[in-house]
């Protein structure tokens, strides 16, 4: 049976479970933007994010028969994307610990700043992603889901398998860290713009 891209998620899921690859492709096309937003939010742009996005859909395909529909398909895919991103972050941390320690054996807490008086939109995005890299994977996952993807505290807690209070405390801590990193940069930008 030929799949229709206008079909509901449930209809396409059923067809995909019956082996209809076109139906599965329509589901991928429908949700690839949401998955990309999640992995880019967690990992930044680059090959790691591309790989995590592809792995998300591979895992989804492998779990078609296990998906019960307790959550929306978007929520289910976001959970897989977060898990794949956390795996990449764990590997990234291990690699950095082995190969990129500074001479004094510690990590630098200083964000990269190129010395420009004003920050354009691309630079702003880069600085935000660089600042997100400074958060632990658990804190980053909460920020991405709550602040970038717009999920509620309850939805975020369910996706991550943690209590709602933990979501709120991690978000508060993460936002405090991000503010301490970004505030001086944004203050400098506002000051430079005011003097133009």
Secondary structure, 3 states (H helix, E strand, C coil): CCCCCCCCHHHHHHHHHCCCHHHHHHHHHHHHHHHHHHHHHHHCCCHHHHHHHHHHHHHHHHCCCCCCCCCCHHHHHHHHHHHHHHHHHHHHHHHHHHHCCCCCCCCCCCCCCCCCCCCCHHHHHHHHHHHHHCCCHHHHHHHHHHHHCCCCHHHHHHHHCCCHHHHHHHHHHHHHHHHHHHHHHHHHHHHHHHCC
